Amino acid sequence: MKIAVVGTGYVGLFNAILLSQLYEVVSLDIVPDRVDSLSRRDSPIIYFKRMVLS
């Protein structure tokens, strides 16, 4: 089964990654820089670890 995911923001990209474990997935976005970044296998999502001060 082939699935298309529109939008590669936090929600769309996360869903595409999960669905790609079982199906063939194509993601679409209107931002050319984001598409180029994903083509180079660079993640547009940046994770910052929160520091807990006690």
N, C-alpha and C positions, 0 to 999 in steps of 0.2 A: 504494500500500500504506500502511496506517495502522499505526503502532507505538506502544505504550504503554510508558513507562519508569516504573517504580515507584521512588521515592526521588530526591530532587534534591540529594543531597550531592555530594561531589567526583566520585565515580565515575558516579553516575546522570546528573548534569547534563552532564558531559563527554560521555558516550555519547549523550545526547539531542541535544546540539549537533551532534555528528558525523553522527548518523543523519538529522537534519533537513535536511542538505544534499541528501539524495536522496529522503527519504520525508516523509510527514506524521506528525509526532510529537506525542504528548500525554504530559506528565509529571505524575505524581501524587505527593503527599507528605502525611504526616499532621500536619505542622507548619504551622498556618495563617499564621504570620508569614512563613515562607519562600515560601509560595504567593503571598501578597500582594506580597512583594518582587519576585518574578519577574514578576508581572502588571504591575508598574510598570517592568519592564525594568531592575531593579537586580540586580547580580550578588552572590550571597551569598559568592562565593569572593574572598578577599583575597589578593593576591600581594605578598609582601615580598621585595625584592631583597636577597640576601645580600651583605654586604661582605666582600671578601677582604683580609685584612691580610697584608702581606708584610714 
